[in-house]
């Protein structure tokens, strides 16, 4: 399991894929536990959706990011408030990867 705090920022609220960048300190564990996958279920206090763990490269190096699938008619992630701190938990149960967003 990978767990870390995340502060809801403007990018999370403004972009339809609600990016959550995973801290670099967790990359090795993310890879070892097989959590970096193209299909994850995402559960929040406001509802559930699906997404992926995205791997990319930027000027500062490689990064992993949780991204929600776009195009939901009801977007439960818009219920979070700017500056709110949440706990993000990534866990693999059998072959499925689950992401839980919990209000801290």
TADA-V811984 format. One record per residue. N is the residue number from 1. RES is the residue in one small letter. SS is DSSP state (h for helix, s for strand, l for the rest). OMEGA is omega in whole degrees, 0 to 359 (NA if undefined). NEAR is the number of other C-alpha atoms within 8 Angstrom. Layout:
BEGIN
N:RES:SS:OMEGA:NEAR, N:RES:SS:OMEGA:NEAR
END
This chain:
BEGIN
1:x:l:175:7, 2:x:s:182:9, 3:x:s:178:8, 4:x:s:176:8, 5:x:s:179:9, 6:x:s:177:9, 7:x:s:180:9, 8:x:l:181:13, 9:x:l:182:8, 10:x:h:180:7, 11:x:h:179:8, 12:x:h:183:12, 13:x:h:186:13, 14:x:h:183:7, 15:x:l:182:8, 16:x:l:180:10, 17:x:l:173:9, 18:x:l:185:13, 19:x:l:172:11, 20:x:s:179:9, 21:x:s:180:8, 22:x:l:180:10, 23:x:l:183:7, 24:x:h:180:6, 25:x:h:183:5, 26:x:h:186:9, 27:x:h:183:10, 28:x:h:180:7, 29:x:h:178:8, 30:x:h:180:11, 31:x:h:181:9, 32:x:h:184:7, 33:x:l:179:8, 34:x:l:183:8, 35:x:l:182:12, 36:x:l:185:11, 37:x:l:182:10, 38:x:l:182:8, 39:x:l:178:9, 40:x:s:171:13, 41:x:s:183:11, 42:x:s:182:13, 43:x:s:177:11, 44:x:s:178:11, 45:x:l:185:7, 46:x:l:180:7, 47:x:s:184:8, 48:x:s:176:9, 49:x:s:178:10, 50:x:s:179:10, 51:x:s:181:13, 52:x:s:171:13, 53:x:s:185:14, 54:x:s:174:11, 55:x:s:179:9, 56:x:s:177:7, 57:x:s:177:8, 58:x:s:181:7, 59:x:l:181:4, 60:x:l:177:5, 61:x:s:183:6, 62:x:s:177:8, 63:x:s:173:11, 64:x:s:183:12, 65:x:s:172:11, 66:x:s:179:13, 67:x:s:177:12, 68:x:s:175:13, 69:x:l:180:11, 70:x:l:172:6, 71:x:l:176:5, 72:x:l:177:6, 73:x:l:173:4, 74:x:l:182:4, 75:x:l:183:6, 76:x:h:183:10, 77:x:h:179:10, 78:x:h:179:7, 79:x:h:177:6, 80:x:l:183:8, 81:x:l:178:7, 82:x:l:179:9, 83:x:l:180:7, 84:x:l:178:9, 85:x:s:178:10, 86:x:s:173:12, 87:x:s:179:13, 88:x:s:181:12, 89:x:s:176:12, 90:x:s:183:12, 91:x:s:177:10, 92:x:s:177:12, 93:x:s:189:7, 94:x:l:181:4, 95:x:l:184:5, 96:x:s:177:7, 97:x:s:181:13, 98:x:s:175:13, 99:x:s:178:12, 100:x:s:175:11, 101:x:s:185:12, 102:x:s:177:9, 103:x:s:185:8, 104:x:l:NA:6
END
